[in-house]
Amino acid sequence: MESSASQTSSQPPRQTPTRPSNGTPARAQGLINWELAASTAARLTPPGPVLGAAEISAAVENLRLMADRSVQHVHHITGLDAARDLRDSDVLVVDRASWAKANTQSFAVMLRPAMEKMLEGRPSLAPGAASVSGAITGSQLGAILAFLSSKVLGQYDPFSALADTSAAPAGGRLLLVAPNIISVERELNVDPADFRLWVCLHEQTHRVQFAAAPWLRHHMLDEIENLSGQLLGNVDSLLERASAAAKSLKDRAAPGAAPGRGAILDLLQSPEEKAALSRLTALMSLLEGHANVVMDAVDASIVPSVKTIRQRFNARGKDRGMIEKFIRNLLGLDAKMRQYSDGAKFVREVVAAAGMDGFNRVWESAGHLPTEAEIHDSKLWLDRMGL
């Protein structure tokens, strides 16, 4: 049995306005059947750990406690005053199916402008064809979410408030996936309370990042819109590029092959597409790298068994099966981990050279965000910032 969705906030549900728009055409929304994606993910998601009702209740309550307790440590480590008050967002303890459904809602927000743009040049698309296409795409997305739903420990979702008829608070929501956290802590044989606090330190850092930089949500959404628009807008060559990307998977599976970006991202070929990907890669590397630095900044006085947790957690993944390796190659998940390592290196180097106050200039404006080149060479960013 898995834990059900639980919410820490006592605020009543409220509707939040969507992004300014001329309206969302029903046919654009129908290009991906979001409800089918959610139901497919719920049907295909692997079962979680077997827990009794009392165990579920205790785990949910403990995760809430650790999420709340972690905020003071994030504030102390980052020096970001935004950590003092996070009431504009919620913390939810969810099961795998609820995580997948939440992501379909966020994807609908992120991809809506790109799908509308794609349809502008194809006004003759028949409703029946769109419906069939939407069902196929929805099923495929649901299968991907089902795979990911058993891997994700937590996720900050800054876009949920922008969805139509959303009841999420303005700042979004932090999702803690209880069955996955419990599964990993059991797999690693580590202290549950210590591991949960360690995980919450990472996830709450993301929540603080967006609270410290109110402009970040729409900037990130614009970058995602640009990247998805570049990809979906060039429909004529999309199938050809998809075929070439699929063929490249056999090369990725060769022994000793370095982690690639993922076959999906190999669909991007033009200079504009690559530039959009570079900007988004740099942003995600920064956000994840910063959260990893905060997670690793704690010592035994905060998380007594942190050394053991780090060692065992970092050793995971060496015995993945072929199917999981294939999917990870398709999605570029191993490359993402390498990017996040690069982001953490950037953060550590900047903090060492300019202190935490100097690093925190990244949250002041979009112009202060590092480029991908600067992520790999922190001195470039330090020189640009005059630090």
C-alpha positions as CSV (number, residue, x, y, z in Angstrom):
1,M,0.0,0.0,0.0
2,E,1.2,3.5,-0.8
3,S,0.7,6.7,1.0
4,S,-2.0,9.0,-0.3
5,A,-1.7,12.7,-1.1
6,S,-1.5,14.8,2.0
7,Q,-1.2,18.6,2.3
8,T,0.6,20.5,5.0
9,S,-1.1,23.8,4.4
10,S,-4.4,24.6,6.0
11,Q,-5.2,27.3,3.5
12,P,-8.5,26.8,1.6
13,P,-8.2,25.8,-2.1
14,R,-8.3,28.8,-4.4
15,Q,-8.2,29.4,-8.1
16,T,-5.2,31.1,-9.5
17,P,-5.2,33.0,-12.8
18,T,-3.4,31.4,-15.7
19,R,-0.6,33.1,-17.7
20,P,-1.9,35.9,-19.9
21,S,-3.2,34.4,-23.1
22,N,-5.6,34.9,-26.0
23,G,-7.3,31.7,-24.9
24,T,-6.4,28.1,-25.1
25,P,-7.9,26.4,-28.2
26,A,-9.6,23.1,-27.3
27,R,-7.8,21.4,-30.2
28,A,-4.4,22.5,-28.9
29,Q,-5.3,21.0,-25.5
30,G,-6.4,17.8,-27.2
31,L,-3.0,17.2,-28.8
32,I,-2.1,15.4,-25.7
33,N,-4.7,13.6,-23.7
34,W,-3.6,14.6,-20.2
35,E,-6.2,12.6,-18.4
36,L,-5.2,9.5,-20.3
37,A,-1.5,10.2,-19.5
38,A,-2.4,10.4,-15.8
39,S,-4.5,7.2,-15.8
40,T,-1.9,5.3,-17.8
41,A,0.8,6.3,-15.4
42,A,-1.4,5.2,-12.4
43,R,-2.1,1.8,-14.1
44,L,1.6,1.1,-15.1
45,T,3.4,2.5,-12.0
46,P,5.2,-0.3,-10.1
47,P,3.8,-1.1,-6.7
48,G,5.4,0.6,-3.7
49,P,6.5,-0.9,-0.4
50,V,3.9,-2.7,1.6
51,L,2.8,-0.6,4.5
52,G,-0.1,-0.8,7.0
53,A,-2.4,2.2,7.6
54,A,-0.6,3.1,10.8
55,E,2.8,3.0,9.1
56,I,1.6,5.2,6.3
57,S,0.2,7.8,8.7
58,A,3.4,7.8,10.7
59,A,5.6,8.2,7.6
60,V,3.5,11.0,6.2
61,E,3.6,12.8,9.6
62,N,7.3,12.3,9.9
63,L,8.0,13.6,6.3
64,R,5.9,16.7,7.1
65,L,8.0,17.2,10.3
66,M,11.3,16.8,8.4
67,A,10.2,19.1,5.6
68,D,9.4,21.8,8.2
69,R,12.6,21.2,10.2
70,S,14.8,21.4,7.1
71,V,13.8,25.0,6.3
72,Q,15.9,26.5,9.1
73,H,18.9,24.6,7.9
74,V,18.4,25.8,4.3
75,H,18.2,29.4,5.6
76,H,21.3,29.0,7.7
77,I,23.3,27.5,4.8
78,T,22.1,29.7,1.9
79,G,21.6,33.0,3.8
80,L,18.5,33.5,1.7
81,D,15.9,35.5,3.7
82,A,13.1,33.9,1.6
83,A,13.5,30.8,3.7
84,R,12.0,32.7,6.6
85,D,8.5,32.6,5.1
86,L,7.3,30.1,2.6
87,R,3.6,30.4,3.0
88,D,2.9,31.1,-0.7
89,S,3.6,27.4,-1.5
90,D,2.5,24.0,-0.1
91,V,4.2,20.8,0.9
92,L,2.4,17.7,-0.3
93,V,3.3,14.1,0.7
94,V,2.1,12.0,-2.3
95,D,2.1,8.5,-3.7
96,R,3.4,7.6,-7.2
97,A,0.2,8.0,-9.1
98,S,-0.4,11.4,-7.5
99,W,3.1,12.6,-8.5
100,A,2.4,11.5,-12.1
101,K,-0.9,13.3,-12.2
102,A,0.7,16.5,-10.8
103,N,3.3,16.4,-13.6
104,T,0.6,16.0,-16.3
105,Q,-0.9,19.3,-14.9
106,S,2.5,21.0,-15.0
107,F,3.3,19.7,-18.5
108,A,0.0,21.0,-19.7
109,V,1.1,24.5,-18.6
110,M,4.6,24.2,-20.0
111,L,3.6,22.8,-23.4
112,R,0.4,24.7,-24.1
113,P,2.1,27.7,-25.8
114,A,4.2,25.5,-28.0
115,M,1.2,23.3,-29.0
116,E,-0.8,26.4,-29.9
117,K,2.1,27.7,-32.0
118,M,2.4,24.4,-33.8
119,L,-1.3,24.5,-34.7
120,E,-1.2,28.0,-36.1
121,G,0.4,26.6,-39.2
122,R,-1.9,23.6,-39.4
123,P,-5.4,25.0,-39.2
124,S,-6.8,22.0,-41.3
125,L,-5.9,19.4,-38.7
126,A,-9.0,17.3,-38.4
127,P,-10.6,16.9,-34.9
128,G,-10.6,13.1,-35.3
129,A,-6.9,13.0,-36.2
130,A,-6.1,15.3,-33.3
131,S,-8.0,13.0,-30.9
132,V,-6.2,9.9,-32.0
133,S,-2.9,11.6,-31.9
134,G,-3.7,13.0,-28.4
135,A,-4.6,9.5,-27.2
136,I,-1.3,8.0,-28.5
137,T,0.8,10.8,-27.1
138,G,-1.0,10.7,-23.8
139,S,-0.4,6.9,-23.5
140,Q,3.3,7.4,-24.3
141,L,3.7,10.2,-21.8
142,G,1.9,8.1,-19.2
143,A,4.3,5.2,-19.7
144,I,7.3,7.6,-19.2
145,L,5.8,9.1,-16.1
146,A,5.1,5.6,-14.7
147,F,8.8,4.8,-15.1
148,L,9.9,8.0,-13.5
149,S,7.3,7.8,-10.7
150,S,9.3,5.1,-8.9
151,K,12.6,7.0,-9.2
152,V,11.7,10.5,-7.9
153,L,12.1,11.2,-4.2
154,G,10.8,14.8,-4.3
155,Q,10.1,17.6,-6.7
156,Y,9.3,21.3,-6.5
157,D,6.6,22.2,-8.9
158,P,6.5,26.0,-9.6
159,F,4.0,25.8,-12.4
160,S,0.9,24.2,-10.7
161,A,-0.7,27.5,-9.9
162,L,-0.7,28.4,-13.6
163,A,-2.9,25.5,-14.6
164,D,-6.5,26.0,-15.5
165,T,-8.8,25.6,-12.5
166,S,-5.8,25.2,-10.3
167,A,-6.3,25.2,-6.5
168,A,-2.6,25.4,-5.8
169,P,-1.2,28.4,-4.0
170,A,0.6,31.1,-5.9
171,G,4.1,29.8,-5.1
172,G,3.4,26.3,-6.3
173,R,3.9,23.0,-4.3
174,L,6.6,20.7,-3.1
175,L,5.9,17.1,-3.7
176,L,7.6,14.4,-1.5
177,V,7.0,10.9,-2.9
178,A,6.6,8.8,0.2
179,P,6.8,5.3,-1.2
180,N,10.1,6.1,-3.0
181,I,11.7,7.7,0.0
182,I,10.7,4.7,2.1
183,S,11.9,2.2,-0.6
184,V,15.4,3.9,-0.9
185,E,15.9,4.2,2.9
186,R,15.1,0.5,3.2
187,E,17.4,-0.4,0.3
188,L,20.3,1.6,1.8
189,N,19.5,0.4,5.3
190,V,19.9,3.9,6.7
191,D,18.2,5.7,9.6
192,P,14.8,6.8,8.2
193,A,14.6,10.1,10.1
194,D,18.1,11.1,9.0
195,F,17.5,10.1,5.4
196,R,14.2,12.0,5.2
197,L,15.7,15.2,6.6
198,W,18.6,14.9,4.1
199,V,16.2,14.5,1.2
200,C,14.1,17.4,2.4
201,L,17.1,19.7,2.6
202,H,17.5,19.3,-1.2
203,E,13.9,19.7,-2.1
204,Q,13.2,22.6,0.2
205,T,16.2,24.4,-1.3
206,H,14.3,24.4,-4.6
207,R,11.3,25.9,-2.9
208,V,13.5,28.6,-1.4
209,Q,15.2,29.3,-4.8
210,F,11.9,30.3,-6.4
211,A,10.8,32.3,-3.3
212,A,14.1,34.2,-3.4
213,A,13.7,34.9,-7.1
214,P,10.0,35.6,-7.9
215,W,10.9,36.2,-11.5
216,L,12.4,32.8,-11.9
217,R,9.2,30.8,-12.5
218,H,8.2,32.8,-15.6
219,H,11.8,33.0,-16.8
220,M,12.0,29.2,-16.6
221,L,8.6,28.8,-18.3
222,D,9.7,31.1,-21.1
223,E,12.9,29.1,-21.7
224,I,10.9,25.8,-21.7
225,E,8.3,27.4,-24.1
226,N,11.2,28.5,-26.4
227,L,12.8,25.1,-26.4
228,S,9.6,23.1,-26.9
229,G,8.5,25.6,-29.5
230,Q,11.7,25.1,-31.4
231,L,11.1,21.4,-31.4
232,L,7.4,21.2,-32.0
233,G,7.4,24.1,-34.5
234,N,9.5,22.2,-37.0
235,V,7.0,19.3,-37.5
236,D,8.0,18.6,-41.1
237,S,11.5,17.3,-40.0
238,L,10.5,16.0,-36.6
239,L,9.8,12.4,-37.7
240,E,13.1,12.2,-39.6
241,R,15.0,13.5,-36.6
242,A,13.2,11.2,-34.3
243,S,14.2,8.2,-36.4
244,A,17.8,9.3,-36.4
245,A,17.8,9.8,-32.6
246,A,16.3,6.3,-32.0
247,K,19.0,4.7,-34.1
248,S,21.6,6.5,-31.9
249,L,20.4,4.5,-28.9
250,K,22.3,1.4,-29.9
251,D,25.6,3.4,-29.8
252,R,24.7,4.6,-26.3
253,A,24.3,1.1,-25.1
254,A,27.9,0.1,-26.0
255,P,30.1,-0.8,-23.1
256,G,32.0,2.2,-21.8
257,A,29.9,4.8,-23.7
258,A,29.8,8.2,-22.0
259,P,26.4,9.4,-20.8
260,G,24.7,11.3,-23.6
261,R,22.1,14.1,-23.6
262,G,19.4,11.5,-24.4
263,A,17.9,10.5,-27.7
264,I,15.0,12.9,-27.2
265,L,17.3,15.9,-26.9
266,D,19.1,14.7,-30.1
267,L,16.1,15.9,-31.9
268,L,17.5,19.4,-31.5
269,Q,19.8,20.3,-34.3
270,S,19.5,24.0,-35.4
271,P,21.7,26.7,-33.8
272,E,18.5,28.2,-32.3
273,E,17.5,24.9,-30.8
274,K,20.9,24.2,-29.4
275,A,21.1,27.7,-27.9
276,A,17.7,27.2,-26.2
277,L,18.9,23.8,-24.8
278,S,22.1,25.4,-23.6
279,R,20.3,28.1,-21.6
280,L,17.9,25.6,-20.0
281,T,20.7,23.2,-19.2
282,A,22.7,25.9,-17.5
283,L,19.6,26.9,-15.4
284,M,18.8,23.4,-14.4
285,S,22.4,22.7,-13.6
286,L,22.5,25.8,-11.3
287,L,19.3,24.9,-9.5
288,E,20.1,21.2,-8.9
289,G,23.8,21.9,-8.2
290,H,22.8,24.5,-5.6
291,A,20.4,22.1,-3.9
292,N,23.1,19.4,-3.9
293,V,25.5,21.8,-2.2
294,V,23.0,22.6,0.5
295,M,22.2,18.9,0.9
296,D,25.9,18.1,1.3
297,A,26.7,21.1,3.6
298,V,25.1,19.5,6.6
299,D,27.3,17.6,9.1
300,A,26.6,15.0,11.8
301,S,25.3,17.6,14.2
302,I,22.3,18.0,11.8
303,V,22.1,14.5,10.2
304,P,24.0,12.1,12.5
305,S,24.4,9.4,9.8
306,V,25.0,11.8,6.9
307,K,28.4,10.2,5.9
308,T,26.9,6.8,5.6
309,I,23.9,8.1,3.7
310,R,26.1,9.9,1.2
311,Q,28.3,6.9,0.6
312,R,25.4,4.4,0.1
313,F,23.3,6.8,-1.9
314,N,26.1,7.7,-4.3
315,A,26.8,4.0,-4.8
316,R,23.3,3.2,-6.1
317,G,22.6,2.5,-9.7
318,K,25.6,0.3,-10.5
319,D,23.4,-2.8,-11.1
320,R,20.6,-1.4,-13.2
321,G,18.9,-3.7,-15.6
322,M,19.0,-3.4,-19.4
323,I,15.5,-2.0,-19.7
324,E,16.2,0.7,-17.2
325,K,19.5,1.6,-18.8
326,F,17.7,1.9,-22.2
327,I,15.0,4.3,-20.8
328,R,17.7,6.3,-18.9
329,N,19.6,6.7,-22.2
330,L,16.4,7.7,-24.0
331,L,15.7,10.4,-21.5
332,G,19.3,11.4,-20.8
333,L,18.9,10.9,-17.1
334,D,22.6,9.9,-16.5
335,A,23.6,13.0,-18.4
336,K,21.4,15.1,-16.1
337,M,23.2,13.7,-13.1
338,R,26.5,14.8,-14.7
339,Q,25.1,18.3,-15.4
340,Y,24.0,18.6,-11.8
341,S,27.5,17.6,-10.6
342,D,28.9,20.4,-12.8
343,G,26.4,22.8,-11.3
344,A,27.5,21.9,-7.8
345,K,31.1,22.4,-8.7
346,F,30.2,25.9,-10.0
347,V,28.4,26.8,-6.8
348,R,31.2,25.6,-4.6
349,E,33.8,27.5,-6.6
350,V,31.8,30.7,-6.6
351,V,31.2,30.5,-2.8
352,A,34.9,29.8,-2.2
353,A,35.9,32.9,-4.2
354,A,33.1,35.3,-3.4
355,G,31.3,33.9,-0.3
356,M,27.6,33.0,-0.2
357,D,26.5,36.6,-0.5
358,G,28.5,36.8,-3.8
359,F,26.9,33.7,-5.1
360,N,23.4,34.8,-4.1
361,R,23.6,37.5,-6.8
362,V,22.4,34.8,-9.2
363,W,18.9,35.2,-7.7
364,E,18.7,39.0,-8.4
365,S,17.8,38.9,-12.1
366,A,17.8,36.6,-15.1
367,G,20.8,38.5,-16.4
368,H,22.8,37.2,-13.4
369,L,22.2,33.6,-14.3
370,P,25.3,31.7,-15.5
371,T,25.6,30.5,-19.0
372,E,26.5,26.9,-19.8
373,A,30.1,28.0,-20.5
374,E,30.2,29.8,-17.1
375,I,28.9,26.7,-15.4
376,H,32.0,24.9,-16.6
377,D,34.3,27.9,-15.9
378,S,33.1,29.8,-12.8
379,K,35.8,32.5,-13.3
380,L,33.9,33.7,-16.4
381,W,30.8,34.4,-14.2
382,L,32.9,35.9,-11.4
383,D,34.5,38.3,-13.8
384,R,31.2,39.2,-15.4
385,M,29.7,39.9,-12.0
386,G,32.8,41.9,-10.9
387,L,33.5,39.5,-8.0
